[in-house]
Amino acid sequence: MTIDLSRLDNHHQLLFAVALNPVQGQRFQPTGFPDLGHALYETPDGTCLLVESAQSMANRLETTCWDEGKQKLVDALEGLSYVRVKQGDKYLTSSIVEAHRINSPYILEGKDKRFFEILKKEFGAMEKGPIDRPALARTLFKYDVGSLVHGVFLAKKDLAGGRLRVARALSAFIEARQARVAASGGVKNDHVDPSGDTNKGFGNVPFHREEFTADEITLFANLDLAQIRGYGLDASATRLLVLLSLFKLRALLDGKLRLRTACDFAVKNDSITSSNVEGFALPSRKDLEADLKDDAIKKCKAAFAGDNGVTTVTFQA
């Protein structure tokens, strides 16, 4: 099935606001930050709470592309370009799961410098002067297409002076409106010696716990269509990037939204429609997989490097 994206033609971004509910009860455990704790902030609508940050959601969206059991792309995305790292004869990691994509030290800092030299040659013309953005996009598309959705920063002096950056094209976060603390607590029990030295891990240790309730919990997603079009890629490549972004969002929403031990959500409504593009509904996973596998990836195959899109690097510290 070929998905109709024509409704997006006159829009520079595609927005979604997806209502969520806790799977059980009303309480949920939000993200926390060192030296800050929970991110609470006041708005005209009352107290809001950051449940999941943009950086964490970016990684969660990326994991929808990877089959951890098989250590490869999910079947529907097979053929997309990415860098695979092996150590000896065994799989070690890949640009899909690495926090900094192809800027991973396992890709660029090992003894095997062949891929690093390839990138150095590809970006050689950008050592001085302004960055050639279309050329940068073509190279990233060639070796690691996901970088153009997830974003990347090649912070290496030998690669155009460390100036090669691409912002996230697909971003998301989860926010709770009218959030309230649900205080509770517990005890770590030591049935052998309840009065033991707690500094050494013995004894009973009481603790307090803060969870939250909220009137509304919403997953916000933003696909920057203008950025994707601004890469200067051809129509097939541009369409592939949009479909890949929609696949990530749909796969995340259809999958398990268990973010932490006590933070498990379900999508509230069956139909997920855009909040800014009238009449555009998020396609089903089945339709997105069919379009990607049977059409979009095949049309871009010639633009990908490696073996069926896979460039292999050997890591040796």
C-alpha positions in Angstrom: 0.0 0.0 0.0 1.2 3.5 -0.9 0.4 6.0 1.8 -0.9 9.4 0.7 1.3 12.1 2.2 -0.1 14.9 0.0 -1.9 16.6 2.9 1.5 17.4 4.3 2.7 19.4 1.2 1.7 22.8 2.5 2.9 22.3 6.1 6.3 22.9 7.6 5.7 20.6 10.6 3.4 17.7 11.6 2.2 17.7 15.2 0.5 15.1 17.3 -0.9 15.3 20.8 -1.7 11.7 22.0 -3.7 11.3 25.2 -2.3 8.6 27.6 -3.7 6.9 30.7 -1.9 4.8 33.3 -2.5 1.1 32.6 -3.5 0.5 36.2 -4.8 3.0 38.8 -4.0 6.7 38.7 -0.4 7.0 39.9 2.7 7.1 37.7 6.4 7.6 38.2 7.9 10.4 36.2 11.5 10.9 35.1 14.0 12.5 37.5 17.1 14.5 37.1 20.3 14.7 39.2 20.3 17.6 41.6 16.8 18.5 40.4 14.5 15.6 41.0 11.1 15.8 39.3 10.7 18.5 36.7 7.6 20.5 38.0 6.7 23.9 36.5 3.9 26.3 36.6 1.8 27.3 33.5 -1.4 29.3 33.0 -3.2 26.0 33.3 -1.6 25.1 36.6 1.2 22.8 37.7 2.7 20.6 34.9 5.2 17.8 35.2 7.7 16.5 32.6 7.0 12.7 32.5 9.6 11.9 29.8 12.2 14.1 28.3 12.8 14.8 24.6 16.3 13.1 24.8 14.8 10.0 26.4 11.9 9.8 23.9 14.4 10.1 21.0 16.1 7.0 22.2 12.8 5.2 22.7 11.7 6.0 19.2 15.0 4.7 17.9 14.6 1.3 19.6 11.5 0.7 17.6 13.8 0.1 14.6 16.0 -2.5 16.2 15.3 -6.2 16.9 17.3 -6.8 20.1 16.9 -10.6 19.9 18.2 -10.8 16.4 20.6 -7.9 16.7 19.5 -6.3 13.4 16.9 -4.0 12.0 13.3 -5.0 12.3 12.1 -6.8 9.2 10.1 -3.9 7.7 13.2 -1.7 7.8 15.7 -4.1 6.4 17.8 -2.5 3.6 18.1 0.9 5.3 21.7 2.2 5.7 23.4 1.9 9.1 26.8 1.1 10.6 27.2 -2.3 12.3 30.1 -2.8 14.7 31.6 -6.2 15.4 34.4 -7.2 17.8 36.2 -10.3 16.5 33.4 -12.3 14.8 30.7 -11.1 17.2 28.2 -8.3 17.0 29.1 -5.5 19.4 26.8 -2.5 18.7 25.5 -0.4 15.8 24.7 3.2 14.9 21.0 2.5 15.6 21.5 1.9 19.3 24.5 4.2 20.0 23.6 7.4 21.7 25.6 9.5 19.3 24.9 7.5 16.1 27.9 7.3 13.8 29.9 9.6 16.2 30.1 6.6 18.6 33.6 5.9 19.8 33.0 2.2 18.9 32.7 3.4 15.3 35.3 6.1 15.0 37.8 5.6 17.8 38.9 2.0 17.3 42.0 0.7 15.5 40.0 0.1 12.4 40.1 3.6 10.7 38.7 2.6 7.4 35.2 4.1 8.0 36.7 7.2 9.6 38.9 7.7 6.5 35.8 7.3 4.3 34.0 10.0 6.2 37.1 12.2 6.2 37.2 12.0 2.4 33.4 12.5 2.0 33.6 15.7 4.1 37.0 16.9 2.9 35.5 19.8 0.9 34.0 21.2 4.0 37.2 21.7 6.0 36.9 25.4 5.3 34.0 27.7 4.5 30.3 27.0 5.1 29.0 23.5 5.5 27.5 22.1 2.4 24.2 20.9 3.9 22.9 18.9 1.0 26.3 17.1 0.7 26.2 16.3 4.4 22.7 15.0 4.1 23.6 12.8 1.1 26.5 11.3 3.0 24.5 10.6 6.2 21.7 9.1 4.1 24.3 6.9 2.4 25.8 5.4 5.6 23.2 6.0 8.4 19.9 7.2 7.2 18.5 7.3 10.7 20.8 10.2 11.6 18.6 12.5 9.5 15.7 11.7 11.7 17.4 11.1 15.1 20.0 13.9 14.7 23.8 13.6 14.9 26.8 15.7 15.9 30.1 14.6 14.4 32.4 16.2 17.0 35.7 15.3 15.5 38.2 17.9 14.5 39.3 15.9 11.5 35.8 15.9 10.1 35.2 19.4 8.9 36.5 20.9 12.1 33.8 19.2 14.3 31.1 21.4 12.8 28.9 18.7 11.3 25.5 18.7 13.1 22.0 17.7 12.3 19.2 18.5 14.7 16.5 16.0 15.5 13.8 16.0 12.8 11.4 14.0 15.0 11.1 15.0 18.6 8.7 14.0 21.4 8.1 14.4 25.1 5.4 13.4 27.6 3.9 16.0 29.8 1.3 15.8 32.6 -1.2 18.7 33.3 -2.5 19.6 36.7 0.0 17.2 38.3 -0.2 16.4 42.0 2.2 14.5 44.3 1.0 11.0 45.5 3.2 10.4 48.5 3.9 7.0 49.8 6.7 5.0 51.3 8.1 1.6 52.4 10.7 -0.3 54.3 13.7 -2.4 53.1 13.4 -5.3 55.5 16.3 -7.2 57.0 14.7 -10.4 58.5 18.1 -11.5 59.9 19.2 -8.4 61.8 16.6 -5.6 61.7 18.9 -3.3 63.8 22.1 -4.0 61.8 24.4 -1.3 60.4 22.5 0.4 57.6 25.6 2.1 56.3 26.8 -1.4 55.3 23.5 -2.5 53.8 22.2 -4.3 56.9 19.1 -3.5 59.0 15.6 -2.2 58.2 15.6 1.0 56.2 12.4 3.0 55.8 12.1 5.3 52.8 9.7 7.8 51.3 8.4 7.7 47.7 6.8 10.3 45.5 4.6 9.3 42.5 2.1 11.6 40.8 -1.4 11.8 39.5 -2.6 14.2 36.9 -5.8 15.4 35.1 -4.2 14.8 31.7 -1.1 13.0 30.4 -0.1 13.8 26.8 2.6 12.5 24.5 3.5 15.4 22.1 5.3 14.7 18.9 6.7 17.1 16.3 8.0 16.1 12.9 10.0 18.9 11.2 8.9 18.6 7.6 10.8 21.8 6.6 14.0 20.4 7.9 13.6 17.1 6.0 12.8 19.0 2.8 15.7 21.3 3.5 18.2 18.4 3.2 17.9 18.8 -0.6 17.4 15.0 -1.2 15.3 13.7 -4.0 11.6 13.0 -3.7 12.0 9.3 -2.9 14.6 9.9 -0.2 12.5 12.7 1.3 9.4 10.5 1.3 11.4 7.7 3.0 12.4 9.9 5.8 8.8 11.0 6.5 7.6 7.4 6.4 10.4 6.3 8.7 9.5 9.0 11.2 5.9 8.0 11.1 6.8 4.4 11.6 8.8 5.2 14.7 6.0 7.1 16.3 3.4 4.4 15.4 5.6 1.5 16.5 6.2 3.3 19.8 2.5 3.9 20.4 1.5 0.4 19.4 4.2 -1.1 21.6 4.7 -1.2 25.3 4.8 2.3 26.9 6.3 1.0 30.1 8.8 3.7 30.8 9.8 2.6 34.3 8.8 0.2 37.0 5.8 2.3 38.1 5.2 4.2 34.9 3.2 2.2 32.4 0.8 3.9 29.9 -1.7 3.0 27.3 -3.0 5.2 24.4 -6.4 6.6 25.4 -8.0 6.9 21.9 -7.9 4.4 19.0 -7.7 7.1 16.3 -4.6 9.3 16.3 -4.9 12.4 14.2 -2.7 15.4 13.7 -3.3 18.5 15.8 -2.2 20.8 13.0 -2.8 19.1 9.7 -6.6 18.7 9.2 -7.7 15.2 8.2 -4.3 13.6 8.5 -4.4 10.4 10.7 -1.2 8.6 11.8 -1.2 5.5 9.4 -1.4 2.0 10.9 1.8 0.1 11.5 0.7 -2.5 9.0 0.4 0.1 6.2 3.7 1.8 7.1 5.6 -1.4 7.1 4.1 -2.4 3.8 5.0 1.0 2.2 8.5 1.0 3.6 9.3 -2.6 2.7 7.7 -2.9 -0.7 8.3 0.6 -2.1 10.1 3.3 -0.2 13.3 1.4 0.8 13.6 -0.3 -2.6 13.5 3.1 -4.4 16.4 4.4 -2.4 18.5 1.2 -2.4 21.0 2.6 -4.9 21.7 5.6 -2.5 22.8 3.3 0.4 26.3 2.0 0.9 27.5 -1.3 2.3 26.0 -4.8 2.0 22.2 -4.3 1.8 22.7 -0.9 3.5 25.0 -2.3 6.2 28.5 -0.8 6.6 30.6 -3.1 8.9 33.3 -1.7 11.2 35.5 -3.8 13.4 36.2 -2.4 16.9 39.5 -3.0 18.7 40.4 -0.6 21.5 
